Amino acid sequence: MYLKKNVTITVEGPRAGDVKRSVLASDRAKELTGWTNKVSLKEGLIALKQSLLQQQV
């Protein structure tokens, strides 16, 4: 389930212009606009992984 690459992640703290907090409440979006998701988060992440792996070929 991994992309088979070792990547070093370095956290250095906030930068100018960084968003301090970002939250999505899909129930609120549905209430206000009628929007509903068509793909679950898990399905979307699996599709993203497959797409990225195909691009590496």
CNS distance restraints for C-alpha pairs under 8 A (distance, minus, plus):
assign (resid   3 and name CA) (resid  49 and name CA) 7.62 0.50 0.50
assign (resid   3 and name CA) (resid  53 and name CA) 7.27 0.50 0.50
assign (resid  14 and name CA) (resid  18 and name CA) 6.29 0.50 0.50
assign (resid  25 and name CA) (resid  29 and name CA) 6.58 0.50 0.50
assign (resid  26 and name CA) (resid  30 and name CA) 6.16 0.50 0.50
assign (resid  26 and name CA) (resid  35 and name CA) 7.92 0.50 0.50
assign (resid  26 and name CA) (resid  36 and name CA) 7.20 0.50 0.50
assign (resid  26 and name CA) (resid  37 and name CA) 7.89 0.50 0.50
assign (resid  27 and name CA) (resid  31 and name CA) 6.15 0.50 0.50
assign (resid  28 and name CA) (resid  32 and name CA) 6.14 0.50 0.50
assign (resid  29 and name CA) (resid  33 and name CA) 5.72 0.50 0.50
assign (resid  29 and name CA) (resid  34 and name CA) 6.76 0.50 0.50
assign (resid  29 and name CA) (resid  35 and name CA) 5.88 0.50 0.50
assign (resid  29 and name CA) (resid  36 and name CA) 7.67 0.50 0.50
assign (resid  30 and name CA) (resid  34 and name CA) 4.19 0.50 0.50
assign (resid  30 and name CA) (resid  35 and name CA) 4.52 0.50 0.50
assign (resid  30 and name CA) (resid  36 and name CA) 5.83 0.50 0.50
assign (resid  31 and name CA) (resid  35 and name CA) 7.87 0.50 0.50
assign (resid  39 and name CA) (resid  43 and name CA) 6.09 0.50 0.50
assign (resid  39 and name CA) (resid  44 and name CA) 6.15 0.50 0.50
assign (resid  40 and name CA) (resid  44 and name CA) 6.10 0.50 0.50
assign (resid  41 and name CA) (resid  45 and name CA) 6.14 0.50 0.50
assign (resid  42 and name CA) (resid  46 and name CA) 6.23 0.50 0.50
assign (resid  43 and name CA) (resid  47 and name CA) 6.18 0.50 0.50
assign (resid  44 and name CA) (resid  48 and name CA) 6.10 0.50 0.50
assign (resid  45 and name CA) (resid  49 and name CA) 6.15 0.50 0.50
assign (resid  46 and name CA) (resid  50 and name CA) 6.25 0.50 0.50
assign (resid  47 and name CA) (resid  51 and name CA) 6.14 0.50 0.50
assign (resid  48 and name CA) (resid  52 and name CA) 6.17 0.50 0.50
assign (resid  49 and name CA) (resid  53 and name CA) 6.14 0.50 0.50
assign (resid  50 and name CA) (resid  54 and name CA) 6.18 0.50 0.50
assign (resid  51 and name CA) (resid  55 and name CA) 6.37 0.50 0.50
assign (resid  52 and name CA) (resid  56 and name CA) 6.65 0.50 0.50
assign (resid  53 and name CA) (resid  57 and name CA) 7.10 0.50 0.50
